[in-house]
Amino acid sequence: MRIGSKISWLVIGTALAATVTLTCLGYASARRQYITGIDHQLTTAAAALPRVIGSDYLRRAMNGTGIPEVEYARLVQDLSDLADRAGVYYVYVFAQDGERIVHLATSASVAERAADDWPAFRDPYDEPPASLFSTFADGATRFDEYTDEFGSFRSIFVRHTGDDDAPYIVGVDVSLDRIHRDLSAVVGRYLAAGALVALLAAG
């Protein structure tokens, strides 16, 4: 093999190795920054949620007062509008009923709204993550990634207390599919830049 060809292949190999290294380092940094942005988005939506629902509704819901179906359906639409504006998947409020966790309020996904099918008032949450029970127990705000009967999410759980000091939790979800899709696009951009460098080096 001629010296010139060897040098070209060496340059290309070096460029590809650098691309892999920079992609790994860049991905780690980009992921941290992206997740920080997602968590800010979750925190902002969680802070707005109690104000959108209103203290009167929360008081009646926490006291076990029946919520009329039409009022609950209207709230589902209001919370769905909030979720859409905030760019998140679900917003909701949970309470504990014995060993169960139940819905006090929730938004609905696009598919659920199309089918008029969403968890009803005080419906049980069948597959709650352990972090949700932990937040009920100690009051610490938590971020978590998990899969339940509704999908796979990164979520925030924030505990509040009602008039009788009974706790309830405000939660907000972002789809993990969205997170993985966005981060895959970041990797693609790094690889494309590296391939361009390699092509220029080959020339």
Disulfide bonds with the S-S distance in Angstrom:
none
